[in-house]
Amino acid sequence: NGLRGEATLTVHRVRVARVELAPVRDGIDLGGTLQFSTTITDAGGQALAGRAVAWTSSDSSIAAVSPQGLVTARTVGGVRISARADSVTGFV
């Protein structure tokens, strides 16, 4: 009969609720490296794939972190390694 309808639909990106880093360690040896990874989840605890992660070190003179999450210990001291996805940050 040739009838047609139409609807407007808005698709929203699921929000990040939590960024967890692994492994959780107290430290690494001077000159050593440690590869970190993230688990990014929504409010229901479901894993979210394909999210960009920005890695940072609170003091890169003590330990530097690469864009892929590889930490290199440069000198003795304490440092916080953080990973940010969307507007949520996790750290060790």
C-alpha positions in Angstrom: 0.0 0.0 0.0 3.1 2.2 -0.1 3.0 3.5 3.5 6.4 4.5 5.0 7.5 5.5 8.5 10.6 7.0 10.0 12.1 7.3 13.4 15.0 9.2 14.8 17.5 7.2 16.9 20.5 8.5 18.9 23.3 6.1 19.6 25.3 6.9 22.7 28.8 5.6 23.4 28.9 3.6 26.6 30.7 5.5 29.3 33.9 4.2 31.0 33.3 3.7 34.7 36.6 2.1 35.8 40.2 1.7 34.5 42.2 -1.0 36.2 45.9 -1.6 35.7 47.7 -4.9 35.9 50.0 -6.2 37.2 49.8 -4.5 40.6 53.4 -4.5 42.1 55.2 -2.6 44.8 58.2 -1.9 42.6 60.7 -2.9 39.9 64.5 -3.0 39.9 66.5 0.0 38.8 67.0 -0.2 35.0 64.2 -2.8 34.8 61.0 -2.6 32.7 57.4 -3.7 33.5 54.6 -4.0 30.9 51.3 -2.8 32.2 47.9 -3.5 30.7 44.4 -2.1 31.4 40.9 -3.5 31.9 38.3 -0.9 31.1 34.8 -1.5 32.2 31.4 0.2 32.2 29.2 0.8 35.2 27.8 -2.8 35.0 31.3 -4.3 35.0 31.3 -5.2 31.3 34.6 -4.9 29.5 34.8 -2.1 26.9 37.2 -2.9 24.0 38.8 -0.4 21.6 39.2 2.5 24.0 42.3 4.7 23.6 44.5 4.8 26.7 46.8 7.6 27.7 49.7 6.6 30.0 51.5 9.0 32.4 54.1 8.9 35.1 53.9 11.3 38.0 57.7 11.7 37.7 59.3 10.6 34.5 62.8 11.1 35.9 62.1 8.2 38.3 60.1 6.0 35.9 59.1 6.7 32.4 56.0 5.1 30.7 55.6 4.6 27.0 52.4 5.1 25.0 52.0 1.3 25.2 52.3 1.1 29.0 55.9 -0.1 29.2 57.5 1.4 32.4 61.2 1.8 32.6 62.8 2.5 36.1 65.3 5.3 35.7 66.3 6.0 39.3 65.4 5.1 42.8 62.2 6.7 44.2 58.4 6.5 44.3 56.2 7.2 41.3 52.5 6.8 40.3 51.7 5.3 36.9 48.3 6.3 35.6 46.2 5.2 32.6 43.3 7.3 31.4 40.5 6.2 29.2 37.9 8.9 28.2 37.7 10.9 31.5 38.4 8.1 33.9 41.9 7.4 35.4 43.2 4.3 37.1 46.6 4.1 38.8 49.2 2.0 40.6 
